[in-house]
Amino acid sequence: MKILGNLIWLLLGGFVTAVEYFTASIPLFVSIIGIPFGIQAVKLGILQLWPFDVEIKDSEEPKGCIYTALNIIWFFYAGIPIFLSHIFFGVLLTITIIGFPFAKQHFKLAGLAINPFGKKLQYPQSTIL
C-alpha cells in the first residue's frame, strides 16, 4: 500500500517539489560555501520522491549557531518558494477526502522546507534507500 501511496504522491505534487529541490541544488554546488546547502537540497529532493514511511527526527548532534545560520541562509535562498509550493499543494489536496493524507504529508514537509538543517531522515530497515 505504501508503494501505491508513493506513486500517487508523485502525481500529486511530489515530483514538482522534487524538481524544485534539485533545481535549487545545482547553483549551490558551484561554490564551496554552497556545498552543504546543495547536499541538503539533494537529500530533501530524494525524500520528495518517496516520502511515506520516512521519519523526520531532530539530529542527535549538539545544535549550535551553525545550524541556525544555515537555516537562515536556506530560508531566504530556497526555503520560501519550496514552502509555498508545499502549502499550495497541501491546501489544494485538502479539498477531497482522498487527497487528505497527501495534504498532511505536504504540510509536514513544509516545515522541513523552512528548517532543514539539524534534522535527520530515518528510513525503515526494509527500505533499499
ZIZIGI-V705004 format. One record per backbone hydrogen bond with DSSP energy under -1.0 kcal/mol. CO is the residue of the C=O (numbers start at 0). NH is the residue of the N-H. Records with the same first field share a line. If there is no record, write none. Layout:
BEGIN
CO=NH  NH
END
This chain:
BEGIN
0=4
1=5
2=6
3=7
4=8
5=9
7=11
8=13
9=14
12=16
13=17
14=18
15=19
16=20
17=21
18=22
19=23
20=24
21=25
24=28
33=37
34=38
35=39
36=40
37=41
38=42
39=43
40=44
41=45
42=46
43=47
50=53
54=121
56=119
63=67
64=68
65=69
66=70
67=71
68=72
69=73
70=74
71=75
72=76
73=77  78
74=79
77=81
78=82
79=83
80=84
81=85
82=86
83=87
84=88
85=89
86=90
87=91
88=92
89=93
98=102
99=103
100=104
101=105
102=106
103=107
104=108
105=109
106=110
107=111
108=112
109=113
110=114
115=118
117=58
119=56
121=54
123=126
END
